Amino acid sequence: MVETIVAVSSPPTGNSLHTAGTLPFAMVRLSGPNAAMCADAVFVINRPETSTRSREKNDSAPGLATLVAALVEKKWRRIAGRVRWRATELMAHAYLMPSPRSYTRDDVVELHVPGLPWLIDDLLDALIAAGARAAQPGEFTRRAFENGRITLEQAETVGKLIASSSAQEARAHAANLTAHAGVQRRKLKKDLEDLLAQVELGLDFAHEDVVVISLDDMAARMEELRARAVKLAEDSTRETERAVTSRAPRIVIAGPTNAGKSLLFNTLLKREAAIVSAERHTTRDAVEAPLFFQDGALSAVLVDSAGSGGTADRETGNSGAREEIFSAAWSATRGELATADVLLLALDRSVPLDDQEGLPALFDAIRKLKPAVAAVVWTKSDLPAATNWSADAPIEFAATARFDVSAFTGKGIDALSAFLAQRTGELTLRIAEAHAAAGASIRAAAHAAAEALTRASEALRDGCGEDVVAVELREAIHAFWRAEGILMRHDAVTEAALDTIFSQFCIGK
């Protein structure tokens, strides 16, 4: 019998109030036949408060288990409600995803609850007491694979996405999954399986004069599949080369208003690419330009973003329009922050941190990000430093390095450029390795499959039986698994291999 499993799928986004004054949240996921029933032990559906008679009727309203069973046409449903904690109820939402349209193809319930550690611990205890079992690492994704929702390759890519150290590395793994060569490989493998099924069916009826597929058709199909395997290897090589060279790491300069971002941007580029002015809010949209460190080759894309602070002057008659512009500029900056592989936080050392406009909002935005590299750049070192300023001042920013620079005098620019050259080079190599590994896997499978199909065609021409052809077709199919490092036994993935793959996942995925 399939057990119902539970885990924290997304941990709390923080342990303190956000700038907007809202609590962080966490996501508790259940999967299995009793997911909704277990969730009913902790979740109370919001019911309209009208008359006493209505409340009496609503007291017997169905719970999540009844609602998920009634979801026939809809793929999912969001339910507003509350979670019970001791004598208290806290606002929450339940997302119902019935079988077989969920990620695991079992009934899935996700509880989006306040991200309070003590609440989450108690909820997990209550859900386990209600009949769920604590999930093992990667168990949700393993169920998705075992239930046919995703392929093993897709499951492994989910693990790589989770483990990615940067936005670009995650994009590389996602791109490999949807790349043309990957799609063609899956189609080729399926067509090989279809042909093998016809050959083996013919063998089953060999003594009954039933022709499932003629020898001529079999030969033609194998030659067509062999040609596709050869072309797949060639396409994979070209696709890997394009993937490695088509996108450079993105370096995003972010910071409060008037922190000297645009001047730093121009100085790193060694040309005037952005407008620099003493007037606040000169940059209202992201400006990007190619950055070259050595040998004239593209090293990175440098992005100058709008400042995080923006308050319209109430004394002017156009304050509403200015606030709209500031809001749009800040929205664009948040979008750029999400693409950053390298994040440079520019802070004006001549102004106290508490006086730098928009810094709390910026910290709140970058707290949710995961750039591969992050550094603090103290700007305007040619000006007197603020009282009690220190290059090592504690800030809400996990920086791997700090620099004290002046875009006017050039102080510290060479050190910053060398740092960026080294780190972007490492990133480029890491991404190239991710693409190359995926490409090598596809090419190894394609070459091995083409060789097996060649042997099958030769065996057919030499008058060997269809049983020899079936053996070679099976080898062609297994070539794709072997190229990905998956052990095979009796045409199936071994339990040990699956344990190895999914044990590398985090709990809740």
Disulfide bonds with the S-S distance in Angstrom:
none
